[in-house]
Amino acid sequence: MGEKQPISADNIPSLKSMTWRADVILSSSSVNNVMQPFIILRFELSDGTFQTVELSMQAFHDLRFRVAEALHSMHKLEANYLFTLRDA
């Protein structure tokens, strides 16, 4: 078996680009949620790989809300850090 590399910022690929689209399943013999919209996110990473994620509308809104919360927290931390530097 191959040796696992430890996780570090050096070996985690970064986001190069992202595309998205909204889709609707019109009919299917295997899906119960016909006519339910969903979001498809496709991420291109710096290592050349692609990752695709399909989200229900509710899951997409939950993700969007959590990202907004994280950004808000980061802005607060950044403001506190800058405030601390200014007073030093």
Secondary structure per residue as TSV (DSSP state, phi and psi in degrees):
chain	resnum	aa	ss	phi	psi
A	1	M	-	360.0	149.8
A	2	G	-	-73.7	151.6
A	3	E	-	-79.3	131.9
A	4	K	-	-78.2	135.2
A	5	Q	-	-81.8	140.2
A	6	P	-	-66.1	147.1
A	7	I	-	-76.2	126.8
A	8	S	-	-148.3	167.5
A	9	A	T	-62.6	-23.3
A	10	D	T	-72.2	-30.4
A	11	N	S	-111.2	14.0
A	12	I	S	-100.8	120.3
A	13	P	-	-67.0	150.0
A	14	S	-	-98.1	166.7
A	15	L	E	-78.8	121.9
A	16	K	E	-93.1	-44.5
A	17	S	E	-158.7	163.6
A	18	M	E	-142.5	137.6
A	19	T	E	-124.7	157.9
A	20	W	E	-145.8	160.2
A	21	R	E	-156.2	153.6
A	22	A	E	-98.6	140.4
A	23	D	E	-137.5	159.8
A	24	V	E	-138.4	132.8
A	25	I	-	-85.7	118.7
A	26	L	-	-82.1	-41.3
A	27	S	-	-157.1	148.1
A	28	S	-	-163.4	145.0
A	29	S	S	-85.3	-15.3
A	30	S	S	-112.0	-3.2
A	31	V	-	-118.7	129.2
A	32	N	S	-81.9	-26.7
A	33	N	-	-89.0	56.0
A	34	V	T	-68.5	142.0
A	35	M	T	71.1	15.9
A	36	Q	-	-96.6	122.6
A	37	P	E	-71.4	152.3
A	38	F	E	-145.2	162.2
A	39	I	E	-110.6	135.5
A	40	I	E	-112.6	120.5
A	41	L	E	-107.8	131.6
A	42	R	E	-123.1	119.6
A	43	F	E	-105.7	130.6
A	44	E	E	-101.8	126.0
A	45	L	E	-100.4	161.1
A	46	S	T	-64.5	-18.2
A	47	D	T	-88.3	6.6
A	48	G	S	90.4	-4.3
A	49	T	-	-86.8	162.6
A	50	F	E	-122.4	141.7
A	51	Q	E	-125.1	132.6
A	52	T	E	-117.9	135.9
A	53	V	E	-129.3	130.9
A	54	E	E	-107.2	128.7
A	55	L	E	-127.2	139.7
A	56	S	E	-66.6	164.9
A	57	M	H	-59.8	-40.1
A	58	Q	H	-64.7	-43.4
A	59	A	H	-64.4	-38.2
A	60	F	H	-63.5	-44.3
A	61	H	H	-65.1	-37.6
A	62	D	H	-62.2	-45.2
A	63	L	H	-61.4	-46.4
A	64	R	H	-59.1	-42.5
A	65	F	H	-64.5	-43.8
A	66	R	H	-67.1	-36.6
A	67	V	H	-65.5	-42.4
A	68	A	H	-61.8	-41.3
A	69	E	H	-61.7	-44.2
A	70	A	H	-63.1	-42.8
A	71	L	H	-62.9	-41.4
A	72	H	H	-61.7	-44.6
A	73	S	H	-63.4	-40.0
A	74	M	H	-64.5	-39.9
A	75	H	H	-64.5	-39.7
A	76	K	H	-64.5	-44.4
A	77	L	H	-62.5	-42.4
A	78	E	H	-63.4	-42.1
A	79	A	H	-63.9	-42.4
A	80	N	H	-64.6	-40.1
A	81	Y	H	-64.5	-46.3
A	82	L	H	-64.4	-38.0
A	83	F	H	-63.3	-42.1
A	84	T	H	-65.4	-41.5
A	85	L	H	-64.0	-38.4
A	86	R	H	-65.1	-36.8
A	87	D	H	-83.5	-9.9
A	88	A	-	-75.4	360.0
